[in-house]
Each structure stands twice: as structure tokens, then as C-alpha cells.
Amino acid sequence: MSITVRFRKDTHRIEAETIKAGEILEHLGLSKQSYLIVRDLKLIPEDETVKAGDEVRIIAVISGGSRR
């Protein structure tokens, strides 16, 4: 089985029974400081295990705002 990873408009499949969330970012060549992983609308830490059959979404960390 595989793990489904959605990133922007792309869907990736990682063939693994289990993988740490942080390893998914490494697998896709993404920075842990710039992206977060969400499963079932909940942020998951990089050391949490993702299992075959799971679907996760990678979202960019966005910072900013206005100064007053």
C-alpha cells in the first residue's frame, strides 16, 4: 500500500507501510522550516508516524502582516 501526499495541485504516492511525517518532506526535497503536514485537518508533528492508506496534505508556512 501507499501513502497519498497532496502538495499544491499535485498528488504524490509514497510506497511505504509507515514513514515519519518529517521524512515525507525530505522525500519531496522540502524544508521542514517552510512546510507543515496536515492529516484529517489536524497539524501533525514531524516525528509522528504516517501509515499506508493515510492521506496527508503539505501546506506552506506563511508569515506576514502589517506594521502599525
NUMAR-55176 format. One record per atom (N, C-alpha, C, O): residue in three letters; z, y, x negated. Coordinates in steps of 0.1 Angstrom, whole numbers, padded with zeros to 4 digits, always signed. Example, Ala and Ser with C-alpha at 12.3 -4.5 7.8 and 13.67 -1.06 7.14 Angstrom:
# NUMAR-55176
Ala+0078-0057-0132
Ala+0078-0045-0123
Ala+0078-0033-0132
Ala+0085-0033-0142
Ser+0071-0022-0128
Ser+0071-0011-0137
Ser+0079+0000-0129
Ser+0080+0011-0134
***
This chain:
# NUMAR-55176
Met+0000-0012-0008
Met+0000+0000+0000
Met+0000+0012-0009
Met+0002+0012-0021
Ser-0002+0024-0002
Ser-0003+0036-0010
Ser+0006+0047-0003
Ser+0010+0046+0008
Ile+0007+0058-0011
Ile+0014+0070-0007
Ile+0004+0080-0004
Ile-0005+0083-0013
Thr+0004+0087+0007
Thr-0005+0097+0010
Thr+0001+0111+0006
Thr+0012+0114+0010
Val-0007+0118-0001
Val-0003+0131-0006
Val-0013+0142-0001
Val-0025+0141-0004
Arg-0008+0151+0007
Arg-0017+0162+0011
Arg-0014+0175+0003
Arg-0002+0179+0002
Phe-0025+0180-0002
Phe-0023+0192-0011
Phe-0035+0201-0007
Phe-0047+0198-0010
Arg-0032+0213-0002
Arg-0042+0222+0003
Arg-0050+0215+0013
Arg-0045+0210+0023
Lys-0063+0214+0011
Lys-0072+0208+0021
Lys-0075+0193+0017
Lys-0083+0187+0024
Asp-0070+0189+0006
Asp-0073+0176+0000
Asp-0062+0165+0004
Asp-0051+0169+0006
Thr-0067+0153+0005
Thr-0058+0142+0007
Thr-0059+0133-0005
Thr-0071+0129-0009
His-0048+0129-0012
His-0048+0120-0023
His-0040+0108-0019
His-0031+0108-0011
Arg-0044+0097-0025
Arg-0037+0084-0023
Arg-0032+0079-0037
Arg-0040+0078-0046
Ile-0019+0076-0037
Ile-0013+0071-0050
Ile-0010+0056-0047
Ile-0002+0054-0038
Glu-0016+0048-0054
Glu-0013+0033-0053
Glu+0000+0030-0060
Glu+0000+0028-0072
Ala+0011+0029-0052
Ala+0024+0025-0058
Ala+0033+0021-0046
Ala+0031+0026-0035
Glu+0042+0012-0049
Glu+0052+0008-0039
Glu+0063+0019-0038
Glu+0067+0023-0027
Thr+0067+0025-0050
Thr+0076+0036-0050
Thr+0072+0045-0061
Thr+0066+0041-0071
Ile+0076+0058-0060
Ile+0074+0068-0070
Ile+0084+0079-0068
Ile+0087+0082-0056
Lys+0089+0085-0078
Lys+0098+0097-0076
Lys+0089+0109-0072
Lys+0078+0110-0077
Ala+0095+0118-0064
Ala+0087+0129-0059
Ala+0082+0138-0071
Ala+0070+0142-0070
Gly+0090+0140-0081
Gly+0086+0148-0093
Gly+0074+0141-0100
Gly+0066+0148-0106
Glu+0073+0128-0100
Glu+0062+0121-0106
Glu+0049+0123-0099
Glu+0038+0122-0105
Ile+0050+0126-0086
Ile+0038+0129-0078
Ile+0031+0141-0084
Ile+0019+0142-0086
Leu+0040+0152-0086
Leu+0035+0164-0092
Leu+0028+0162-0105
Leu+0018+0167-0108
Glu+0035+0154-0114
Glu+0030+0151-0127
Glu+0016+0144-0126
Glu+0007+0146-0133
His+0016+0134-0117
His+0004+0126-0115
His-0008+0135-0111
His-0020+0132-0115
Leu-0006+0146-0104
Leu-0016+0155-0100
Leu-0018+0167-0109
Leu-0026+0176-0107
Gly-0010+0167-0120
Gly-0011+0178-0130
Gly-0005+0191-0125
Gly-0010+0202-0129
Leu+0005+0191-0116
Leu+0010+0203-0111
Leu+0024+0206-0117
Leu+0032+0196-0120
Ser+0028+0218-0118
Ser+0041+0223-0123
Ser+0052+0221-0113
Ser+0050+0224-0101
Lys+0063+0215-0118
Lys+0075+0213-0109
Lys+0081+0227-0105
Lys+0088+0228-0095
Gln+0078+0237-0113
Gln+0083+0250-0110
Gln+0075+0258-0100
Gln+0079+0268-0094
Ser+0063+0253-0098
Ser+0054+0260-0089
Ser+0051+0254-0075
Ser+0045+0260-0066
Tyr+0056+0241-0074
Tyr+0053+0234-0061
Tyr+0065+0226-0056
Tyr+0074+0222-0064
Leu+0065+0225-0043
Leu+0076+0217-0037
Leu+0070+0205-0029
Leu+0058+0206-0025
Ile+0078+0195-0027
Ile+0073+0184-0019
Ile+0081+0183-0006
Ile+0093+0184-0006
Val+0074+0181+0005
Val+0079+0180+0018
Val+0076+0167+0025
Val+0064+0163+0024
Arg+0086+0161+0031
Arg+0083+0148+0039
Arg+0090+0150+0052
Arg+0102+0154+0053
Asp+0083+0148+0063
Asp+0088+0149+0076
Asp+0095+0163+0078
Asp+0105+0164+0084
Leu+0088+0173+0074
Leu+0092+0187+0075
Leu+0105+0191+0068
Leu+0111+0201+0070
Lys+0109+0182+0058
Lys+0121+0184+0050
Lys+0117+0184+0036
Lys+0110+0175+0031
Leu+0123+0194+0029
Leu+0121+0195+0014
Leu+0128+0183+0008
Leu+0139+0180+0011
Ile+0121+0177-0002
Ile+0128+0166-0009
Ile+0129+0169-0024
Ile+0120+0175-0029
Pro+0140+0165-0030
Pro+0142+0168-0044
Pro+0133+0160-0053
Pro+0128+0149-0049
Glu+0130+0164-0065
Glu+0121+0157-0074
Glu+0126+0143-0078
Glu+0118+0135-0082
Asp+0139+0140-0077
Asp+0144+0127-0081
Asp+0145+0117-0069
Asp+0149+0106-0071
Glu+0140+0122-0057
Glu+0140+0113-0045
Glu+0129+0103-0046
Glu+0118+0107-0050
Thr+0131+0091-0041
Thr+0120+0081-0041
Thr+0112+0082-0029
Thr+0116+0084-0018
Val+0099+0082-0031
Val+0089+0082-0021
Val+0083+0068-0020
Val+0080+0062-0031
Lys+0082+0062-0008
Lys+0078+0048-0007
Lys+0064+0046-0001
Lys+0059+0056+0005
Ala+0058+0035-0004
Ala+0045+0032+0001
Ala+0045+0033+0016
Ala+0055+0029+0023
Gly+0035+0040+0022
Gly+0034+0042+0036
Gly+0039+0056+0040
Gly+0036+0061+0051
Asp+0046+0063+0031
Asp+0051+0077+0033
Asp+0039+0086+0032
Asp+0029+0084+0025
Glu+0040+0097+0038
Glu+0031+0109+0037
Glu+0039+0121+0033
Glu+0048+0124+0040
Val+0035+0127+0022
Val+0041+0139+0018
Val+0031+0151+0017
Val+0019+0148+0016
Arg+0036+0163+0017
Arg+0028+0175+0016
Arg+0033+0183+0004
Arg+0045+0184+0002
Ile+0024+0188-0004
Ile+0028+0196-0015
Ile+0025+0211-0011
Ile+0014+0214-0007
Ile+0035+0219-0013
Ile+0033+0233-0009
Ile+0037+0242-0022
Ile+0045+0238-0030
Ala+0030+0253-0023
Ala+0032+0262-0034
Ala+0045+0270-0031
Ala+0048+0274-0020
Val+0052+0273-0042
Val+0064+0282-0041
Val+0058+0296-0041
Val+0050+0300-0050
Ile+0062+0304-0031
Ile+0057+0318-0030
Ile+0069+0327-0031
Ile+0079+0325-0025
Ser+0067+0337-0040
Ser+0078+0347-0042
Ser+0072+0361-0040
Ser+0060+0363-0042
Gly+0080+0370-0036
Gly+0075+0383-0035
Gly+0082+0391-0024
Gly+0093+0387-0019
Gly+0077+0402-0021
Gly+0083+0411-0011
Gly+0081+0425-0015
Gly+0074+0428-0024
Ser+0087+0434-0008
Ser+0085+0448-0011
Ser+0098+0454-0016
Ser+0109+0449-0013
Arg+0097+0464-0025
Arg+0108+0471-0030
Arg+0111+0483-0021
Arg+0102+0489-0015
Arg+0124+0486-0020
Arg+0127+0498-0012
Arg+0134+0508-0021
Arg+0138+0519-0016
***
